[in-house]
Amino acid sequence: MERSEGLEVRRKDRYGTYKHLSFALLNPGVSTLLIYLFLLLSLSSLPLTSFSLCAENPSPRYQFQEPPSILLSDIDHFSLALYAISLIPTLKTIDLKGPIMISPQLFQPPAALDSAFASLANMAPQWPSLRTCSVIISTVRPSGSWYFVRHPDNTVPHDFVVPLEPEFDSDRGTEMFRTYPDDEAMDGLLAAAGKAKQNMPALQMMSLTASLSLENSEDAEFEAVWFKAGQKNYLDHRLTEQPVKVGNETFIGGDHVYWWTGKGGGWRPKRKVEKAWVGEGNQQWFKGYPQEEDYEEDEEDYDDDDDDDDFEMGGI
């Protein structure tokens, strides 16, 4: 094990070569990210089989202003460095924890690349060995905007006054109102991931999740999770809580997607984005996480028909 200022590297193979790498970036600023991205880019030449990164950089508590952009000439260097690592032919697992600030360039590079990433222009977007791709995203986009907006039903009164930004150690005046996906931003990210998924022949699971509350809840409040047909997984219990018409075994028997779309639900990506994720498989839209104190009562009064409308099977 080696450590260096928030950077952790794990050596796991018996021959003394690095095949499993784990990084931790503690509250990285823009300058820190720029330093680390060159280190990350250099890792793309290693025969890694797994890579994990934890960027402990919470989303802003004050949501009434646009965050600063970290792009340089419209290029998201950090996402591109991770993209380069994901293309390692031997890589089986990539796990990006955070929340981590990424863009669609994590899955699809821009047409124009600067000199630092010129080599990516000649690399085919192929992930021959990748089995698991998991990303916990920040609510903030690298471009200086947000992945989430105010829910349409959570209207602002005409006499509303924007509160002042709270002190660092105070939650006073904090309203985490960005709970509804922004159409353009989220469609762009999901579309890039869905397109990349078509070139991952060994893929068993792809997950994009986000937590939208002030507290670091264990349960993300936005999720798009795809599983390969026949794979039993940690989300299957949701099928017991919110049943599907065709039955659990049939649902799991095909490629399948679990969706949660933020507090209040109601949002869906464009149909072509859904198609890129679901293909000819199954999908289920969930209404959110049940509260523990209300679970037993809700279970007794549960009406299957209320949730069956959110199930789709056999493509879009």
N, C-alpha and C positions, 0 to 999 in steps of 0.2 A: 504494500500500500504506500502511495506517495501523496503528499499534500503540498499545496503551494498557494496561499492566499485565496482560499475559496475554490481552488481547483483540486479535484480528487480524481485519481487514476487508480483503477483496480487491475491488477495482473492476475489472471485466473488460469492460464494454461501452463502446463508443466515444462514447456520448453523455454520459458522466459520471454516469450514474445507477447505483445499486446494484442489480444483478440476481443477482450471485453473491456470497454472503457466507460467510466462514469464520471461526469463533471458536475460540479456545483458552483453556480455563480451567485454570490451573495449580494443582493441589491445592486445589480450592475447598472452603471450609468452609461451614457452614450460613448464616452471615451473608453470605458472598460470593455464595452462590447466590441469596439473597433480593434482593440488589442487582441481580444480573444478570438475574433473571427479569423484572423490569419493563422492562429494556432489550430482552430477547428478545420480550416481549409487544408492545412498540411496533413491532417489525419485521413483525408480521403484517399491517400496512397497506401494505407495500411490494410492488411487482409482481415479486417474486423468481422466478427460474427454478431456482435451486439454493441449498441451504443445507447447511453442514457445521459440526459442532461437535466439538471434542476436549476432553473433561474428563479431565485426567490425574490421576485419583484412584483409585489401586490399591485393590483389595478388601483388607480387613483380613487380616493374617497370623495373628492370634490368633482362632480360630474357636470357642472354648469359651464365649463369652458373646454375648448379644444386642446388636447395635449400637443406637445411639440413634435415635429416630424424628426425621425432619425434617418431618413433616406438621404442618399447622396446621388444627385442626378437621377432621381426616380428609381434607384437601385437599392433593394433591401439586402445589403451585404450579409447580414446575420442569417437571414433565411436561406440565402444562396449557399452559404458555407455549410449549413445543415443539409441542404439539398445535395450538395456534392458528396457528403458523407453517406447519405441514404442510397446513392448510386453504387456504392462499393459492391461488387458482384457477390461477395461472400456474406454480406450483411443479412441477418435473419430477423433482428429485432431493433427497432428504434423507439425510444421512450423519452418524450420531451415533457417534463413536468414544469410547473410554474406556479402561477400563470406565466406563460412565456409569450412575448410579443412577436408574432410571426405574420406573414402575409402569404398570398397565393404563390409567391416565389419559392416557398418551401417545397412546392410540388411542381412548379412550372416556371422556368427562368424567363426573363423578358427577352424580347427580340434583340435588343442592344445590350451588350455586356462590356464593362470596362476591362482594362488589362489584367486586373487581379483575377478575374473569372473567365478570361478568354478561352481557357481550355474546356469550359463547360459547353461551348458552342459546338464542339465536335463530339460530345458525348450523347448517345441516344438515351432518351428517358425510359430506361429499362431497369427493373428491380427483380432480377431473376430468382433471388433466394429469400426475399423479404417475406416474413410470415406475420409479423406483428408491427403495426404502426399506431402509436398512441401519442396524442398531443393534447395537453391542457393549455388552452389559449387564454391570453389576456383579453379583457374587454376593449383594450386600446389597440389601434392599428399603427404600424410603423410610419404610415403616411401622415400621422397627426390628426386622426379622427377616431371614431368609435365603431365597434362591431354591433353595438346595441343602442337603441333609442328609447324614448319614453313610450310606454304601451299606449295604443290609440284610445283605450278606455280610461286611461289615467290622464285626463285633460287638465290643463293648467288654468286656474281661475283668471279672469280678466284683470284682477287687481293684484296678481302674484308679483312679488318682489324677489329677485334673485338674492339668496343669502350670501353673506360674505364667506370667503373661504375660511374654514375652521382652523384653529391652531393645530399643530402637528399631533399633539397628544390629546386632542379633544374630538368627540364625535358630534358636538353641538352644531346644529345647522346642516348636518350631513343627511342627504337624501339619495339613496341608491336607486334612482328611478330608471336607469337604463336596463330594462329587463326584457326588451322586445327586439329581436334581430333586425338590423338595418338591411333592407332588401338587397341593395347593390353590394354592400360589403360582404354579407354572409353568403349570398349567392356566388360571389366571385371566389370566396375561399372554398366553399363546398364543391363548386364546379371544378376547380383545379385539382382538388383531392380526388374527386370522382373520376376525372379523366386519367389521372396517374394510376388509379386503382386498376384500370383496364390493362396496364402493363406490369402487373404484379401477379404472375401466374401461381406463385406459391402462397399468396396471402390467405391468412386465416382470420384476421381481425384488423379493422381500421376504426379508430376512435378519435373524434374531435369533441372536446368538452370544455365548458366554461362555468365558473361559479360567479353568480351575479349579485350576491349579497355582500354586506360589509364583513360579516364573519366568514372565516375560512371553513365553510361547511364541508363535511365529507361527501355530501351528495351534491354533485354539480347540478345546476339548474338549466343548463342547455347541453344537450347531448345528441350526437349523430354517431351511431355505432353500428358497423357492419360486421357480420359473422359469416363464415363459410358454411355451406350446407352440412348438417349433421353434427356441428360442433356444439356441445353443451358448455355453457359458460355462466359467468357470474351474474348475468342479467336475466336469466331464464325465470327467476322467481316472479318477475313482473307479469309474466303470462298467467300466473295464478291470481294475482291481485287485479289484473285487468285482462280478462280472457279474450281469446280470439275465436272467431266463428269456426274455423277449420280444425281447431284443436291444436294443442301444443306440439305434439309429435309431428304433425304435418307442417306446421309453421317452421319448426326447427329443421325439418328434413330438407328444406331448400335454403339457398342463400337468404339471409334475412337482416333487416335493419330495424334497430330500436331508435325511436326519435323522442326527444323531449325538447320543447321549443320555448322555454322560459316561462316565467310566472304569467299566468293567465292563458297560456297556450294561444292557439288560433293562428299562429304563423306557419307558413309552409314555403319551402323554396320553390323556384320555378319548376315546371314539370320536367324540363330537360335535365335539370340538376337532380331531381328525384330519380329520373331514369338512369343517370350515370351511377347513382349509388345502389339502386334496387335491382336494375336489370330485369331479369325474368323471375326474380325471387319474391320474397314476402317482406312486408313492412308493417309496423305497428306504431301508431301515434299515441303517446301517453299524455295524460292530463296533469302529471306532476307527481311528486313524492308524497305519499300519505303521511300525515302527522302521527307520531307514535301514540299520542294520547287519544286520538280519534279513530285509530285503526280498527279496534274491535267493534266499535259501534258502526263504523262505515261498512265493515265486512258483513254484518247482519242485514243491513239494508241495501246491500249491493244489487244493482240492476245491471245485468249483463248487457242489455240492449244499449245502454248509454255509451258504452265504450266500443261496441262492435263496429260502429260507424267509422272508427278511426283505423280499421284494418284494411289492408289492400294486399292482394295475392296475385301472383302470376304476371308481374310487369305492370306498366303504367299506360 
